[in-house]
Amino acid sequence: MKPKDQRKEEVMNILEERCNVLKEQFTESPPPVINWPKTRELADKAQLDIYTARLVLMKLVDENRAKMSETKVMNSLRWFIAHPTEK
């Protein structure tokens, strides 16, 4: 697997972990956008700079694997998995 693909899968796994926790906390699906993970949170967890993380997340959106908030929420883009994996 190429390093870029590994990075993308790592970010996707982090996003899935965060979103699965949110799904357990909220009955509505998806949870309110304000609770979705911020770009900065995902970047820090993946040890990436915020711009690289955003590029990777945008690729996941292009692949219909993730959703991006339509507008910034408290000056941050928010992200959620497009097709939540059921446990």
Secondary structure, DSSP 8 states (H G I E B T S, - for coil): --HHHHHHHHHHHHHHHHHHHHHHH-SSSS--GGGS-BHHHHHHHHT--HHHHHHHHHHHHHTTSEEE-SS-BTTB-BEEESS----
